[in-house]
């Protein structure tokens, strides 16, 4: 079950939370300030995606993965493993794709969800990426890229199976740095492809960009390497903006034209796709006005069409309650149909009971008068019944005159009939046999023969058998048809 139009969408990314409406966005101080049912998509404070192969059965993969990361010093104790996908490789080895969140941070999200009186489903950003991979990687190797701030999260897989995950980051959120984005991501991609078998077949791009309208930005000021219009000032920072761009912590927003934002033509992504000779799929971006000249342009809303409630990191009880609430109107409607069916059924049974009672009384009366003399049946009566039956069949049988009219009207070119035979079966079905010639060359005769058959089939004739032979001057055909 996918997101309802009545549920609010909150995206917490790069240290800032935004409430996304249809065409607007609102920067939030706290998530609980939004009332009503909501879906929260969060990067959990910048947690990186993890793809691990652990020596453990599927059931204990999370525990072993957490211990392994703890021993490597990558996480602290009490960290929470949010699993998005896992697969057994034998009885003692498991592949797992997950997001590891610090325990205190995840506890704060849990507390907020528990205190929320409305349904509050929490999704990891990487669960969103896996949902896109699951949607677009049917029988092909696909790379899903999520671009935000100066980071690109990468997820590689095939047929819903994760093969590698990583993150590429720029040294700064500037125009100069972004010009090297394709090279930076390309190096990371080559390292990922080196560890797998198979060839990359498609790239999917998901984007999130905070921007401020620049007076100098123009939709035609810069062209992409593919010939598409792009961001003329992509990565240019303006000091007047107050919107944070995330972990870069510059306190600056990207200056760009709104028309450019609607296009969201990621030039570096086209360049990367061209370098790997694969198609690029840009998920449809949508622009949300924040306030003044600030806005968010993102394709997360399009990516959400691939997400299901089961992808949420929320406890199973919260997901079950949400599904129950969403299903309540359908359950109520079905229940009303069942009650109405029982009621109408009872009325029908009551009526049938009255009819049977009436029939019983009539049979009782007939039994009482069983001594009445009944005249024998006239010997000619069966013949009359058979004749009436034949008349009824002929009445529903196809009209002979109508069929001859249809066949004559379907004639094409120089078609001649040698034999037209129409036979009626006992089931009032007409069998038509047509033998004839078409005095023309093979190509013209063949076209006229096909047109003739097409015309007949459009008039409810069914072709049972079609034979034809040809010589230099004419084409002989033998056609058998049926019509009910």
DAHUGI-V781859 format. One record per residue. N is the residue number from 0. RES is the residue in one letter. BURIAL is I if it has 24 or more other C-alpha atoms within 12 Angstrom, else O. Layout:
# DAHUGI-V781859
n=(N | N)
res=(RES | RES)
burial=(BURIAL | BURIAL)
This chain:
# DAHUGI-V781859
n=(0 | 1 | 2 | 3 | 4 | 5 | 6 | 7 | 8 | 9 | 10 | 11 | 12 | 13 | 14 | 15 | 16 | 17 | 18 | 19 | 20 | 21 | 22 | 23 | 24 | 25 | 26 | 27 | 28 | 29 | 30 | 31 | 32 | 33 | 34 | 35 | 36 | 37 | 38 | 39 | 40 | 41 | 42 | 43 | 44 | 45 | 46 | 47 | 48 | 49 | 50 | 51 | 52 | 53 | 54 | 55 | 56 | 57 | 58 | 59 | 60 | 61 | 62 | 63 | 64 | 65 | 66 | 67 | 68 | 69 | 70 | 71 | 72 | 73 | 74 | 75 | 76 | 77 | 78 | 79 | 80 | 81 | 82 | 83 | 84 | 85 | 86 | 87 | 88 | 89 | 90 | 91 | 92 | 93 | 94 | 95 | 96 | 97 | 98 | 99 | 100 | 101 | 102 | 103 | 104 | 105 | 106 | 107 | 108 | 109 | 110 | 111 | 112 | 113 | 114 | 115 | 116 | 117 | 118 | 119 | 120 | 121 | 122 | 123 | 124 | 125 | 126 | 127 | 128 | 129 | 130 | 131 | 132 | 133 | 134 | 135 | 136 | 137 | 138 | 139 | 140 | 141 | 142 | 143 | 144 | 145 | 146 | 147 | 148 | 149 | 150 | 151 | 152 | 153 | 154 | 155 | 156 | 157 | 158 | 159 | 160 | 161 | 162 | 163 | 164 | 165 | 166 | 167 | 168 | 169 | 170 | 171 | 172 | 173 | 174 | 175 | 176 | 177 | 178 | 179 | 180 | 181 | 182 | 183 | 184 | 185 | 186 | 187 | 188 | 189 | 190 | 191 | 192 | 193 | 194 | 195 | 196 | 197 | 198 | 199 | 200 | 201 | 202 | 203 | 204 | 205 | 206 | 207 | 208 | 209 | 210 | 211 | 212 | 213 | 214 | 215 | 216 | 217 | 218 | 219 | 220 | 221 | 222 | 223 | 224 | 225 | 226 | 227 | 228 | 229 | 230 | 231 | 232 | 233 | 234 | 235 | 236 | 237 | 238 | 239 | 240 | 241 | 242 | 243 | 244 | 245 | 246 | 247 | 248 | 249 | 250 | 251 | 252 | 253 | 254 | 255 | 256 | 257 | 258 | 259 | 260 | 261 | 262 | 263 | 264 | 265 | 266 | 267 | 268 | 269 | 270 | 271 | 272 | 273 | 274 | 275 | 276 | 277 | 278 | 279 | 280 | 281 | 282 | 283 | 284 | 285 | 286 | 287 | 288 | 289 | 290 | 291 | 292 | 293 | 294 | 295 | 296 | 297 | 298 | 299 | 300 | 301 | 302 | 303 | 304 | 305 | 306 | 307 | 308 | 309 | 310 | 311 | 312 | 313 | 314 | 315 | 316 | 317 | 318 | 319 | 320 | 321 | 322 | 323 | 324 | 325 | 326 | 327 | 328 | 329 | 330 | 331 | 332 | 333 | 334 | 335 | 336 | 337 | 338 | 339 | 340 | 341 | 342 | 343 | 344 | 345 | 346 | 347 | 348 | 349 | 350 | 351 | 352 | 353 | 354 | 355 | 356 | 357 | 358 | 359 | 360 | 361 | 362 | 363 | 364 | 365 | 366 | 367 | 368 | 369 | 370 | 371 | 372 | 373 | 374 | 375 | 376 | 377 | 378 | 379 | 380 | 381 | 382 | 383 | 384 | 385 | 386 | 387 | 388 | 389 | 390 | 391 | 392 | 393 | 394 | 395 | 396 | 397 | 398 | 399 | 400 | 401 | 402 | 403 | 404 | 405 | 406 | 407 | 408 | 409 | 410 | 411 | 412 | 413 | 414 | 415 | 416 | 417 | 418 | 419 | 420 | 421 | 422 | 423 | 424 | 425 | 426 | 427 | 428 | 429 | 430 | 431 | 432 | 433 | 434 | 435 | 436 | 437 | 438 | 439 | 440 | 441 | 442 | 443 | 444 | 445 | 446 | 447 | 448 | 449 | 450 | 451 | 452 | 453 | 454 | 455 | 456 | 457 | 458 | 459 | 460 | 461 | 462 | 463 | 464 | 465 | 466 | 467 | 468 | 469 | 470 | 471 | 472 | 473 | 474 | 475 | 476 | 477 | 478 | 479 | 480 | 481 | 482 | 483)
res=(X | X | X | X | X | X | X | X | X | X | X | X | X | X | X | X | X | X | X | X | X | X | X | X | X | X | X | X | X | X | X | X | X | X | X | X | X | X | X | X | X | X | X | X | X | X | X | X | X | X | X | X | X | X | X | X | X | X | X | X | X | X | X | X | X | X | X | X | X | X | X | X | X | X | X | X | X | X | X | X | X | X | X | X | X | X | X | X | X | X | X | X | X | X | X | X | X | X | X | X | X | X | X | X | X | X | X | X | X | X | X | X | X | X | X | X | X | X | X | X | X | X | X | X | X | X | X | X | X | X | X | X | X | X | X | X | X | X | X | X | X | X | X | X | X | X | X | X | X | X | X | X | X | X | X | X | X | X | X | X | X | X | X | X | X | X | X | X | X | X | X | X | X | X | X | X | X | X | X | X | X | X | X | X | X | X | X | X | X | X | X | X | X | X | X | X | X | X | X | X | X | X | X | X | X | X | X | X | X | X | X | X | X | X | X | X | X | X | X | X | X | X | X | X | X | X | X | X | X | X | X | X | X | X | X | X | X | X | X | X | X | X | X | X | X | X | X | X | X | X | X | X | X | X | X | X | X | X | X | X | X | X | X | X | X | X | X | X | X | X | X | X | X | X | X | X | X | X | X | X | X | X | X | X | X | X | X | X | X | X | X | X | X | X | X | X | X | X | X | X | X | X | X | X | X | X | X | X | X | X | X | X | X | X | X | X | X | X | X | X | X | X | X | X | X | X | X | X | X | X | X | X | X | X | X | X | X | X | X | X | X | X | X | X | X | X | X | X | X | X | X | X | X | X | X | X | X | X | X | X | X | X | X | X | X | X | X | X | X | X | X | X | X | X | X | X | X | X | X | X | X | X | X | X | X | X | X | X | X | X | X | X | X | X | X | X | X | X | X | X | X | X | X | X | X | X | X | X | X | X | X | X | X | X | X | X | X | X | X | X | X | X | X | X | X | X | X | X | X | X | X | X | X | X | X | X | X | X | X | X | X | X | X | X | X | X | X | X | X | X | X | X | X | X | X | X | X | X | X | X | X | X | X | X | X | X | X | X | X | X | X | X | X | X | X | X | X | X | X | X | X | X | X | X)
burial=(O | I | I | O | O | O | I | I | I | I | I | I | I | I | I | I | I | I | I | I | I | O | O | O | I | I | I | O | O | O | I | I | O | I | O | O | I | I | I | I | I | I | I | I | I | I | I | I | I | I | I | I | I | I | I | I | O | I | O | I | I | I | I | I | I | I | I | I | I | O | O | O | O | O | I | O | O | O | I | I | I | I | I | I | I | I | I | O | O | O | O | O | O | I | I | I | I | I | I | I | I | I | O | O | O | I | O | O | I | I | O | I | I | O | O | O | O | O | I | I | I | I | I | I | I | I | I | I | I | I | I | I | I | I | I | I | I | O | O | I | I | I | I | I | I | I | I | I | I | I | I | I | I | I | I | I | I | I | O | I | I | I | I | I | I | I | I | I | I | I | O | I | I | I | O | O | O | I | I | I | I | I | I | I | I | I | O | I | I | I | O | I | I | O | O | O | O | O | O | I | I | I | I | I | I | I | I | I | I | I | I | I | I | I | O | O | I | O | I | O | O | O | O | I | O | O | O | O | I | I | I | I | I | I | I | I | I | I | O | O | I | I | I | I | I | I | I | O | O | O | I | I | I | I | I | I | I | I | I | I | I | I | I | I | I | I | I | I | I | I | I | I | I | O | O | I | O | O | O | I | I | I | I | I | I | I | I | I | I | I | O | O | I | I | I | I | I | I | I | I | I | I | I | I | I | I | I | I | I | I | I | I | I | I | O | O | O | I | I | O | O | I | I | O | O | O | O | O | O | O | O | O | O | O | O | O | O | O | O | O | O | O | O | O | O | O | O | O | O | O | O | O | O | O | O | O | O | O | O | O | O | O | O | O | O | O | O | O | O | O | O | O | O | O | O | O | O | O | O | O | O | O | O | O | O | O | O | O | O | O | O | O | O | O | O | O | I | I | O | I | O | O | I | O | O | O | I | O | O | I | I | I | O | I | I | I | O | O | O | O | O | I | I | I | O | O | O | I | I | I | I | I | I | I | I | I | I | I | I | I | O | O | O | O | I | I | O | I | I | I | O | I | I | O | O | I | O | O | I | O | I | I | I | O | O | O | O | O | O | O | O | O | O | I | I | I | I | I | I | I | I | I | I | I)
